[in-house]
């Protein structure tokens, strides 16, 4: 009897702890990040809704760029993205105002399926390799269209259906379940398997992989930073998201650069610390600083606000990726290189590429970025190496080539995105 009571207490305790954990996660996460919204905000919107869902981390950046483009193309809709995690602290600088993000914890994916019945979106976009039969079934019940993007792996269930002929036995069931699912496969072998499966998918003819790509947000005319410091006769370079141990190199570089070129301004944005707080704006070279105050050597501090960061990028000829001047470490958060590319700002990076190693390596091979390495025998970069990179990068021919090459390399998948967004419009008009 005691054992039963004890087990009942443990179950009850665990239940309430999970409930408390859920509300704690929702409240505090929403408080820290304005893009992490409570569902009540979305429920209150009277606009028709588009819901995007991304389950796999490898598709997360692709989802953000595609959803941002859709949000800009269809501003009369409320746009919502479910994601297991955020890309980084700079994700908010990539999102249009009408695109909101909801983070869900591991194991809570079935909750999304239940939310669909309440939210009643116009369409659902699943950006995922494997797909989700529960989601397809829920959308079928709600008479919603599902767009399945980047389908690339076939589940064991589907392979069994194909090999054993089960698809013929259950063909009516599968056709009813999947006839509202429009599939964009990322490779031809996947498409062929799905064709053989013959279970009702609406397979789109183009075979291409949707990828992370630049998205340019509309200009914000309320930026006090740009009104105050930007002008046609000023040259601006932007140190975006720098850490405290990178400040000295950046400041010394700007000091010497401003002696050579008096019209050169440095826009400086501090990165976020491990506890998610912004690095203190205390003292640089003995001068107490305040946000957006101009100090000696033409250095301007940028506020941690979406429109200030975006307008700084738009006005900057060159952007230094904060975090890249540190020792090589995958864990160090590097300013997302796709953001300056979106605003035609040439990029300089140090030896640390962080989680953007593949993209930066591709940009280097296409001459779309300037990478600076520390001198032989040195443990860290000197300000002189950064100075040479910035000074050389400001030359008009080099600047134009790098900006053009970076844009062309990162927009290779834009054609398939354009076609999809255009086709999506036909369903939204129904």
C-alpha positions in Angstrom: 0.0 0.0 0.0 2.8 2.4 0.9 4.5 1.5 -2.4 1.4 2.4 -4.3 1.0 5.7 -2.5 4.7 6.5 -3.0 4.5 5.8 -6.7 1.4 7.9 -7.0 3.1 10.8 -5.3 6.1 10.5 -7.6 3.9 10.4 -10.7 1.9 13.4 -9.5 5.0 15.3 -8.5 6.6 14.7 -11.9 3.4 15.7 -13.7 3.3 19.1 -11.9 7.0 19.7 -12.4 6.5 19.2 -16.1 3.6 21.6 -16.1 5.7 24.2 -14.1 8.6 23.7 -16.4 6.5 24.3 -19.4 5.1 27.6 -18.1 8.5 28.7 -16.8 10.1 28.0 -20.2 7.3 29.8 -22.0 7.3 32.9 -19.8 11.0 33.4 -19.4 11.9 32.6 -23.0 9.3 35.0 -24.3 10.6 37.6 -22.0 14.2 37.3 -23.2 13.4 37.2 -26.9 10.6 39.2 -28.5 10.5 36.8 -31.4 9.6 33.9 -29.1 5.9 34.6 -28.9 3.2 33.2 -26.7 0.5 31.4 -28.7 -2.1 33.9 -27.4 -0.5 36.6 -29.5 -1.0 34.4 -32.6 -4.5 33.4 -31.6 -5.5 37.0 -31.3 -4.6 37.8 -34.9 -7.6 38.2 -37.2 -5.5 37.9 -40.3 -5.3 34.6 -42.2 -2.4 32.5 -41.1 0.5 30.7 -42.7 2.3 28.1 -40.4 5.8 26.8 -41.1 7.3 23.9 -39.2 11.0 22.9 -39.1 12.0 19.9 -37.1 15.7 19.3 -38.2 18.4 21.7 -37.2 20.1 21.4 -40.6 17.0 22.9 -42.2 16.6 25.8 -39.7 18.4 28.5 -41.5 16.7 27.5 -44.8 13.4 27.8 -43.0 14.2 31.3 -41.7 15.2 32.6 -45.1 12.2 30.9 -46.9 9.7 32.0 -44.3 11.1 35.6 -44.3 10.7 35.7 -48.1 7.1 34.4 -47.9 6.3 36.9 -45.1 7.5 39.8 -47.3 5.7 38.5 -50.3 2.4 38.1 -48.5 2.1 40.9 -45.9 -1.6 40.5 -45.4 -1.1 37.2 -43.6 0.2 36.4 -40.2 3.2 34.2 -40.4 4.3 31.7 -37.8 7.4 29.4 -37.6 7.6 26.5 -35.2 11.2 25.5 -34.5 13.0 23.3 -32.0 15.7 25.9 -31.5 17.0 29.3 -32.6 19.9 29.6 -35.0 21.7 32.2 -32.9 21.3 35.6 -31.1 21.2 37.4 -34.4 18.2 35.5 -35.8 15.9 38.4 -34.9 17.7 40.6 -37.4 16.6 38.4 -40.2 12.9 38.3 -39.4 10.2 40.6 -40.9 7.8 42.1 -38.4 4.9 39.8 -39.5 6.9 36.6 -39.0 6.8 35.2 -35.4 8.7 32.2 -34.1 7.6 29.7 -31.5 10.2 27.5 -30.0 9.1 24.0 -28.9 11.0 21.6 -26.7 12.1 18.1 -27.7 9.2 15.6 -27.5 6.5 18.3 -27.8 6.1 18.0 -31.6 2.6 16.4 -31.2 1.5 19.7 -29.5 2.0 21.4 -32.9 -0.4 19.0 -34.5 -3.0 19.8 -31.9 -2.3 23.6 -32.3 -3.2 23.4 -36.0 -6.9 22.6 -35.2 -7.0 25.8 -33.1 -5.0 28.1 -35.2 -6.7 27.0 -38.5 -4.0 28.3 -40.8 -4.5 28.8 -44.5 -1.6 26.5 -45.4 1.1 24.6 -43.6 4.7 24.4 -44.8 6.8 21.6 -43.5 10.6 22.1 -44.1 11.9 18.6 -43.3 13.6 15.6 -44.8 11.4 12.8 -43.5 7.9 14.3 -43.2 5.2 13.6 -40.6 2.2 11.4 -41.1 0.5 12.8 -38.0 0.7 16.4 -39.4 -0.6 15.2 -42.8 -3.5 13.5 -41.2 -4.4 16.5 -39.1 -4.2 18.8 -42.1 -6.3 16.4 -44.1 -9.0 16.6 -41.4 -8.9 20.4 -41.4 -8.9 20.5 -45.2 -5.5 22.3 -45.3 -2.9 22.1 -48.0 0.6 21.0 -46.9 3.8 21.9 -48.7 6.6 19.5 -47.9 9.9 21.1 -48.6 13.4 19.4 -49.0 12.0 15.8 -48.8 15.2 13.8 -49.1 15.0 10.6 -46.9 12.5 7.8 -47.3 11.3 6.2 -44.1 11.4 2.5 -43.4 7.7 2.4 -43.7 7.6 3.9 -47.2 10.4 1.5 -48.3 8.3 -1.4 -47.0 5.2 -0.2 -48.8 7.2 0.0 -52.1 9.0 -3.3 -51.8 6.1 -5.5 -50.6 3.2 -4.1 -52.7 1.4 -3.0 -49.5 0.7 0.3 -51.3 -1.8 -1.5 -53.6 -3.6 -2.9 -50.6 -3.9 0.4 -48.8 -3.8 2.6 -51.9 -7.2 4.2 -51.1 -6.2 5.1 -47.5 -2.9 6.5 -48.5 -4.2 8.5 -51.4 -6.8 10.1 -49.2 -4.2 10.9 -46.6 -1.5 12.4 -48.9 -3.5 14.0 -51.7 -3.3 17.4 -50.0 0.5 17.1 -49.6 2.6 18.9 -52.3 6.1 17.5 -52.2 9.3 19.3 -53.3 12.1 16.6 -53.3 15.7 17.7 -52.9 17.1 14.9 -55.1 15.9 12.8 -58.0 16.3 9.4 -56.2 13.8 10.5 -53.5 11.4 11.7 -56.1 11.6 8.3 -58.0 11.0 6.4 -54.8 7.9 8.5 -54.0 6.7 8.0 -57.6 6.9 4.3 -57.2 5.2 4.5 -53.8 2.1 5.9 -55.5 0.3 6.9 -52.3 -1.2 10.1 -53.3 1.6 12.7 -53.0 1.4 15.6 -55.3 5.0 15.5 -56.5 6.3 18.8 -58.0 8.4 18.5 -61.1 11.5 20.6 -60.0 14.1 18.6 -58.1 16.2 21.1 -56.1 17.2 21.7 -52.5 16.0 24.9 -50.9 18.9 26.5 -49.1 19.7 29.4 -46.7 19.8 32.6 -48.8 20.0 36.4 -48.4 16.7 38.2 -47.6 16.7 42.0 -47.6 14.2 43.6 -45.2 12.5 46.9 -46.0 14.3 50.1 -45.0 13.4 51.6 -41.7 13.3 55.4 -41.9 13.1 55.8 -38.1 16.7 54.8 -37.4 18.3 57.6 -35.3 21.7 56.1 -35.9 21.6 56.5 -39.6 20.0 60.0 -39.4 22.7 61.1 -37.1 25.9 59.6 -38.6 25.3 58.4 -42.1 26.0 60.6 -45.1 27.2 60.2 -48.7 30.7 61.4 -48.0 31.3 59.0 -45.1 32.9 55.5 -45.4 31.5 53.1 -42.9 32.7 49.7 -41.8 30.8 47.7 -39.2 32.2 45.4 -36.5 29.2 43.3 -35.8 28.8 41.3 -32.6 32.4 41.7 -31.3 33.5 40.1 -28.0 35.4 41.9 -25.2 38.6 40.2 -26.1 38.3 41.5 -29.7 37.7 45.1 -28.9 41.3 46.2 -28.6 42.2 45.0 -32.1 39.1 46.7 -33.6 39.7 50.0 -31.8 43.4 50.1 -32.7 42.6 49.4 -36.3 40.1 52.2 -36.4 42.5 54.7 -34.7 45.1 54.1 -37.4 42.6 53.9 -40.2 41.0 57.3 -39.3 44.4 58.9 -39.4 44.8 57.8 -43.0 41.1 58.4 -44.0 39.4 61.0 -41.8 36.0 60.3 -43.3 36.0 56.6 -42.2 33.6 55.7 -39.4 33.4 52.5 -37.4 30.0 51.3 -36.3 30.5 49.0 -33.3 28.0 46.4 -32.0 28.9 44.3 -29.0 28.0 40.6 -29.0 26.0 38.9 -26.3 27.6 37.1 -23.4 27.1 33.5 -22.4 24.3 34.4 -19.9 22.5 36.2 -22.8 23.3 39.7 -21.5 24.9 42.3 -23.7 28.5 43.0 -23.0 28.8 46.2 -20.8 29.5 49.4 -22.6 32.0 50.5 -20.0 35.2 52.0 -21.1 37.2 51.9 -24.3 40.5 53.7 -24.3 39.5 55.6 -21.2 36.3 57.1 -22.6 33.0 56.3 -21.0 30.5 55.3 -23.7 26.8 55.5 -24.3 24.7 54.0 -27.1 24.8 55.9 -30.3 27.3 58.4 -29.0 30.2 59.4 -31.3 33.5 59.2 -29.6 37.0 59.9 -30.8 38.4 58.2 -33.9 34.9 58.2 -35.5 33.6 55.3 -33.5 29.8 54.9 -33.1 28.1 52.4 -30.8 25.1 50.5 -32.3 22.1 49.6 -30.2 20.9 46.0 -29.9 17.8 46.6 -32.0 16.7 45.0 -35.2 16.3 48.2 -37.3 19.6 49.7 -36.0 21.6 46.6 -36.9 19.9 46.3 -40.3 20.4 50.0 -41.2 24.0 49.8 -40.0 24.6 46.9 -42.4 22.8 48.7 -45.2 25.1 51.7 -44.7 28.4 49.8 -44.3 30.8 49.1 -47.1 32.5 46.4 -45.0 31.3 44.1 -42.1 33.7 42.3 -39.8 32.1 39.2 -38.4 32.3 39.5 -34.6 33.7 36.4 -32.9 35.9 35.5 -35.9 39.0 37.2 -34.4 39.0 34.8 -31.4 40.8 31.4 -31.3 39.2 28.8 -33.5 36.2 27.3 -31.7 32.9 25.9 -33.1 31.2 27.0 -29.9 32.0 30.7 -30.3 29.0 32.4 -31.8 30.0 34.2 -35.0 27.9 37.0 -36.6 25.8 35.3 -39.3 27.5 36.0 -42.7 24.3 35.8 -44.6 23.0 39.0 -42.9 25.6 41.4 -44.3 25.4 39.7 -47.7 21.7 40.5 -47.7 22.6 44.2 -47.6 25.5 44.2 -50.0 28.1 44.7 -47.4 31.5 43.1 -48.1 32.6 40.6 -45.4 35.9 40.3 -43.5 36.4 37.3 -41.2 39.2 36.2 -38.9 40.4 32.6 -38.6 37.5 31.4 -36.4 34.5 30.4 -38.6 32.4 28.9 -35.8 29.4 27.0 -37.1 29.5 28.8 -40.4 32.6 26.9 -41.6 31.0 25.4 -44.7 29.5 28.7 -45.9 32.6 30.8 -45.2 34.8 28.2 -46.9 32.5 28.3 -50.0 32.6 32.1 -50.0 36.4 32.1 -49.8 36.6 29.7 -52.8 34.4 32.1 -54.8 36.3 35.2 -53.7 33.2 36.4 -51.9 34.8 37.1 -48.5 38.2 38.2 -47.1 39.6 35.9 -44.6 42.6 37.0 -42.5 44.8 34.6 -40.7 47.2 35.3 -37.8 50.9 35.6 -38.6 53.2 32.6 -38.3 54.3 32.1 -34.7 51.6 34.4 -33.4 48.9 33.3 -31.0 46.4 36.0 -32.1 45.7 38.5 -34.8 47.3 41.9 -34.7 45.4 45.1 -35.5 47.7 45.7 -38.4 46.5 42.6 -40.1 42.9 43.7 -39.7 43.9 47.2 -40.8 45.4 45.9 -44.1 42.3 43.8 -44.8 39.9 46.8 -44.2 42.0 49.2 -46.2 42.4 46.9 -49.1 38.7 45.9 -49.0 37.6 49.5 -49.4 39.2 49.7 -52.9 36.2 50.0 -55.3 37.1 47.2 -57.6 37.8 44.7 -54.8 34.7 45.8 -52.9 32.4 45.4 -55.9 33.8 42.0 -56.8 33.4 40.5 -53.3 29.9 41.8 -52.9 28.8 40.5 -56.3 30.5 37.1 -55.8 29.0 36.6 -52.4 25.5 37.4 -53.6 25.7 35.1 -56.7 27.1 32.2 -54.6 24.4 32.4 -51.9 21.4 33.0 -54.3 21.9 29.9 -56.4 18.7 28.3 -55.0 16.6 31.5 -55.4 15.0 30.2 -58.6 13.3 27.3 -56.9 12.3 29.6 -54.0 10.8 32.1 -56.5 8.8 29.4 -58.2 7.5 28.0 -54.9 6.5 31.4 -53.5 4.7 32.2 -56.7 2.9 28.9 -56.7 2.0 29.4 -53.1 0.1 32.5 -54.0 -2.3 30.5 -56.1 -3.4 28.6 -53.0 -3.6 31.6 -50.9 -6.0 33.3 -53.3 -8.5 30.4 -53.1 
